[in-house]
Amino acid sequence: MNSGVGSMGAMDPLAALRASADLYINPDAREDARRDASLLLSTATPGTVPEAVHHYYGLLPLEADPASPAGAPRSSTGGPPSVVYKAVSTDDGRGYALRRYLGAPPARGDAIVASVEAWKRIRHPGVVALREAFTSRAFAPARSAMPPANELVFAYELHPRAETLRAALQAPPHLSSLHAVDGPLSEAAVWSLTTQLLTAVAAVHAANLVLRTALSPDAVLVTGRHRVRIGRLAEADAFDADGGALGHAASTARLAALQREDLGNLGRLLGALVNRGPAAGAADAGRRAPELTRLVSLLVGGSARTTVTDVLSFIAPRLAAESAAVWSHADATQAVLHQEYDASRLLRLSSLLGFINERADDASAATGGNAAWSETADRYLLKLFRDYVFHQVDADGRPLLDYGHVMECLSRLDVGSPETVLLSSRDGAALILASYAELQRCLRTSLEDLRMRANAHSM
Amino acid sequence: MNSGVGSMGAMDPLAALRASADLYINPDAREDARRDASLLLSTATPGTVPEAVHHYYGLLPLEADPASPAGAPRSSTGGPPSVVYKAVSTDDGRGYALRRYLGAPPARGDAIVASVEAWKRIRHPGVVALREAFTSRAFAPARSAMPPANELVFAYELHPRAETLRAALQAPPHLSSLHAVDGPLSEAAVWSLTTQLLTAVAAVHAANLVLRTALSPDAVLVTGRHRVRIGRLAEADAFDADGGALGHAASTARLAALQREDLGNLGRLLGALVNRGPAAGAADAGRRAPELTRLVSLLVGGSARTTVTDVLSFIAPRLAAESAAVWSHADATQAVLHQEYDASRLLRLSSLLGFINERADDASAATGGNAAWSETADRYLLKLFRDYVFHQVDADGRPLLDYGHVMECLSRLDVGSPETVLLSSRDGAALILASYAELQRCLRTSLEDLRMRANAHSM
């Protein structure tokens, strides 16, 4: 419905976003909101997915089915093949990403439960939050001869427009959310991605956990412009062949060694970012960004005792710059939000008018015997006001579709301005001068009237 | 108009904000947006302020007049008494804070100009941005016997709900934006304020400038919940008695010494924060937050060669945590913004319906001779849909005022869902089954019809 009536005027958030020096600006935020809302309502062809899995419904596959010929290769996280669905929870109505591992899970259920409990506590803007893991037979084909496998499913918060870091790095620059609108990945952007990942690693290590295969280009998600999150938490632990090495239960020395491996994996990820693609080597990077290259060396090649805290101190001035950049982004978003608050206040007002205008007589008759409720007294003024707001015509009687006029009238009604408006009856015989304050009072009493009747005992 | 009809359901942003671990959550953001908009429209009693100063109009004093008996004491930044006005620029329609120094400025105009140019380039979320400085005779009393003084005025970006750090620290906890809703300033909050100020100092020092008196509780502003900005940039330079020591023109050694003094002043500010009030000493702080106390010692008492970069490395893990906290805040704000985008899309749709429903016959007659345009064909379906959306009644004929129902119907119309809705004529004689996709088509063609007539030559 991009029908483009009138001007959006001061409601356009892009002007505010463009005016800010915002690394994370998303010029399509309004359209993205619409697509996110529509993804949540989308479902698969009936019969191709279960109607419900646990407390989730509205399933829609988000990747190709690995069982089909065009399917994804075997999971890089070391587990069996898996497939991801969008789903909505009946608990909270929010969207989730369900990763279902095909076939029977490893038999170490208690270890998986303990690991999942530890990972559920990791809430950080640099990770995709894990909500829960469970097993389900719901995906089994209805007519299968085999008894259905009790498959392992991980439920994560949904990031509707996410793509893997690998896909983002391989996409052409103009299609990738990793790249600037007018060029390749800038050094400032790489530093931002670096600090997002590094602070997430710090939070995970502080909880005595290790990320392992979650620090791969297939598990890290790009969830917005210059915005990354480490995904697939807890999966590596569940499919770990080394039963005793689960991060949450490892010995101190084993944990330190695994965490040092995480830093190496992070270094390789950053190397790929510096080189704009995971296949390239580190040979050319030094000339482009010497400080970044030193960081990659520290991560990949530094001492065996290097910890994430050492790395944070090493890049402290960059952390300060990133913190400032994120504040600028948050402030710009807040400014746009304030404009939108104005808009939603007016939507509400418009709906309230809708409750009253032209309300049919039979509803009135059923409750109070008032023959033409919506045509008399306060309601008549509101009807004329509705005509004034929405049914403007020019001097020749042609319709004027002026969205700005609608916004202006509703804004004045919202604050109950003392300004007056000249309302005309439809036959033009009567002219009524009313202030917005008076119209606001009419609206309030009419709504009270309606609400009283809504609460009345039936007759 | 807090008339509270029905439930705001999924549109309520507070639920989303409460669900996030957001240190900067502002539960009154919606009301603040309204008050900010209204401050911008407020003006002083005519005759008490100039109608225009430079390209600024709509002046309103934001502090007591220092010339009046209840006025503020002499400026702590070392200059003459000053007074602050809110104003709006004719250049961009945005709000600004004008700080006017009473009386003639120091005669070193060229030094002030050079300093102001340097400060204008500092754009950082931890400072109040300086837009410009100028001199003006506009404030002189009309009937004064003296020739009007050419007074110095600094124009800063406006933060409508700002208070000085001194005022915030002295306010009772439940009234101060520095304190948690249910208790005193938490250690996490002090660390956040610390990193906000410290990263701003780093940006200023990197530009070879010094803050001097701007690092005082009278110049630092609290602009939101747990949100501070260093204000009054450039003012200390303008009124500096030591003519050769302006930050932007100082020798390297002098600059380093002044920057070290800035760190000491920052340390004293943080000490005041740790102690919840600027008057208290540092005696008790150690027990409460040992790491913060070590930082204050480093700033106030450390080596004469300590730089802001040393301090950043010292608190690197805190910088990482702050960066994550700000991302969480930005993400939560973004989520609320997406909900508001949904609301504004539906407001638009509601307005489009308003353009069509009940449009009077005389408008139709004047343009096409179509006797009952809004009652026939596609428009009739839209009229019945309007009844369905806004005029629901229960089994006993009582009005149902369900805001959630309105939102749901408009959302489905917005995406043109294949779902169907059973529409009933007002006499109940006819029932029509229509899909939202079909209703969306009706809306589009009706609008095209209206727009065609709007563009038609008059008859």
Interface residues (C-beta under 8 A of the other chain):
Chain A: M1 S3 V5 M11 A21 Y24 A29 R30 D32 A33 R34 D36 A37 S38 L41 G93 R123 H124 P125 G126 T195 Q196 L198 T199 A200 A202 A203 T309 L312 S313 I315 A316 P317 L319 A320 A321 E322 S323 A324 V326 W327 S328 H329 A330 D331 T333 Q334 V336 L337 H338 E340 Y341 D342 A343 S344 R345 L346 L347 R348 L349 S350 S351 L352 G354 F355 N357 E358 R359 A360 D362 A363 A366 T367 R386 D387 V389 F390 H391 V393 D396 G397 R398 P399 L400 L401 Y403 V406 D414 V415 G416 R426 Q440 L443 R444 L447 L450 R451 R453 A454 A456 S458 M459
Chain B: M1 S3 V5 A10 M11 A21 Y24 A29 R30 D32 A33 R34 D36 A37 S38 R123 H124 P125 G126 T195 Q196 L198 T199 A200 A202 A203 T309 L312 S313 I315 A316 P317 L319 A320 A321 E322 S323 A324 V326 W327 S328 H329 A330 D331 T333 Q334 V336 L337 H338 E340 Y341 D342 A343 S344 R345 L346 L347 R348 L349 S350 S351 L352 G354 F355 N357 E358 R359 A360 D362 A363 A366 T367 R386 D387 V389 F390 H391 V393 D396 G397 R398 P399 L400 L401 Y403 V406 S411 D414 V415 G416 S417 R426 Q440 L443 R444 L447 L450 R451 R453 A454 A456 S458
